[in-house]
């Protein structure tokens, strides 16, 4: 923690060290969620089968590429605030609010439903994190990033929902 505090002191952003530490904690948890969802989506891309294989294979690839871009932006925002983004699978697994089912390959429809549930969970937590960034920490810059991230998750959730209808 001492090293983290020392790093945070170097970033003079108009936010207190305490505010930045709180924001960074939320960003790292979100980063873990994004990576777990990325990994799950990539796994489904590799393992989808059935009559809709070609379209779902491409669909999942589009989604995991978008998730990778969002994760990168979240990690970069963490650095901008003077923090260190987590970056190991162990940290991602420990910090994520999402769950996995190792050793199972669900049917295509269940893959879509699982991903939809994860996106909707991220959307719900993003709403709380956006409020915290603006109201508790006074950081509209991070709130803007989180709002954009939420919009991307909203769109992907809508696309997944459309597949289930």
C-alpha positions in Angstrom: 0.0 0.0 0.0 2.9 2.4 0.7 4.1 2.1 -2.9 0.6 2.7 -4.2 0.3 5.8 -2.0 3.7 7.0 -3.2 2.6 6.6 -6.8 -0.7 8.3 -6.2 1.1 11.3 -4.7 2.9 11.8 -8.1 -0.3 12.5 -10.0 -1.6 16.0 -9.4 -5.0 15.8 -10.9 -7.0 18.0 -8.5 -8.4 14.9 -6.8 -7.3 13.9 -3.3 -5.2 10.7 -2.8 -8.2 9.2 -1.0 -10.5 10.0 -3.9 -8.1 8.6 -6.4 -7.6 5.4 -4.3 -11.3 4.9 -4.1 -11.7 5.4 -7.9 -8.8 3.1 -8.7 -10.2 0.4 -6.5 -13.5 0.6 -8.5 -11.6 0.7 -11.8 -9.6 -2.4 -10.9 -12.8 -4.3 -10.0 -14.3 -3.3 -13.3 -11.1 -4.3 -15.1 -11.4 -7.7 -13.5 -15.1 -8.0 -14.6 -14.1 -6.9 -18.2 -11.4 -9.5 -18.4 -13.5 -12.3 -17.0 -16.3 -11.4 -19.5 -13.6 -11.2 -22.3 -12.3 -14.6 -21.4 -15.8 -16.1 -21.2 -16.8 -14.6 -24.6 -13.6 -15.8 -26.2 -14.2 -19.3 -24.8 -17.7 -19.3 -26.3 -16.3 -18.0 -29.6 -13.9 -21.1 -29.6 -16.5 -23.6 -28.5 -19.9 -22.6 -30.0 -21.5 -25.3 -32.2 -24.8 -25.8 -34.0 -26.7 -24.4 -36.9 -25.8 -20.8 -36.0 -22.1 -21.5 -35.6 -20.8 -19.1 -38.2 -22.9 -16.1 -37.2 -22.3 -16.7 -33.4 -18.6 -17.3 -33.9 -18.2 -13.9 -35.6 -20.6 -12.2 -33.2 -18.7 -13.4 -30.2 -15.4 -12.3 -31.8 -16.8 -8.8 -32.3 -17.8 -8.7 -28.7 -14.5 -9.9 -27.2 -12.6 -7.4 -29.4 -14.8 -4.6 -28.0 -14.3 -5.8 -24.4 -10.5 -5.8 -25.0 -10.6 -2.1 -26.1 -12.8 -1.2 -23.0 -10.4 -3.0 -20.7 -7.5 -1.1 -22.1 -9.2 2.2 -21.6 -10.0 1.3 -18.0 -6.4 0.3 -17.3 -5.1 3.5 -18.9 -7.5 5.6 -16.7 -6.1 3.8 -13.7 -2.6 4.9 -14.7 -3.7 8.4 -15.4 -4.9 8.7 -11.8 -1.5 7.5 -10.6 -2.6 3.9 -9.9 -1.5 0.5 -11.0 -4.0 -1.6 -12.9 -4.2 -5.3 -11.9 -3.0 -7.5 -14.7 -2.9 -11.2 -13.7 -5.5 -13.9 -14.1 -5.2 -14.6 -10.4 -6.1 -10.9 -9.6 -8.9 -10.9 -12.2 -10.4 -14.0 -10.8 -10.1 -12.7 -7.2 -11.5 -9.3 -7.9 -14.3 -10.0 -10.4 -17.9 -9.8 -9.4 -18.8 -12.3 -12.2 -18.7 -16.0 -12.1 -17.5 -18.8 -14.4 -18.3 -22.5 -14.8 -15.0 -24.1 -15.6 -15.1 -27.4 -17.5 -18.5 -26.9 -19.0 -19.5 -25.9 -22.6 -23.1 -24.7 -22.6 -25.4 -24.9 -25.6 -25.3 -21.8 -27.8 -28.6 -20.4 -26.4 -27.2 -20.8 -22.9 -23.9 -19.1 -23.9 -25.9 -16.1 -25.1 -28.0 -16.0 -21.9 -24.9 -16.3 -19.7 -23.2 -13.4 -21.5 -26.4 -11.3 -21.3 -26.5 -11.9 -17.5 -22.9 -10.7 -17.2 -23.4 -7.6 -19.3 -26.5 -6.7 -17.3 -24.6 -7.2 -14.0 -21.8 -4.9 -15.2 -24.3 -2.3 -16.3 -25.9 -2.3 -12.8 -22.6 -1.9 -11.1 -21.5 0.8 -13.5 -24.5 2.9 -12.6 -23.4 2.8 -8.9 -19.7 3.5 -9.8 -20.7 6.5 -12.0 -22.7 8.0 -9.1 -19.7 7.4 -6.8 -17.3 9.0 -9.2 -19.3 12.2 -9.5 -21.0 12.5 -6.1 -18.4 10.9 -3.7 -15.1 11.5 -5.5 -15.8 14.5 -7.8 -14.3 12.8 -10.8 -16.3 13.6 -13.9 -13.5 12.3 -16.2 -13.8 8.8 -14.8 -17.6 9.1 -14.7 -17.5 9.9 -18.5 -15.4 6.8 -19.2 -17.7 4.7 -17.2 -20.8 6.2 -18.9 -19.2 5.3 -22.3 -18.4 1.8 -21.1 -22.0 1.4 -19.8 -23.3 2.4 -23.3 -21.2 -0.2 -24.9 -22.4 -2.9 -22.5 -26.0 -1.7 -23.1 -25.6 -2.1 -26.8 -24.0 -5.6 -26.4 -26.7 -6.7 -24.0 -29.4 -5.5 -26.4 -27.8 -7.5 -29.2 -27.6 -10.6 -27.0 -31.2 -10.1 -25.9 -32.3 -9.9 -29.6 -30.7 -13.4 -30.2 -32.8 -14.8 -27.4 -36.2 -13.4 -28.6 
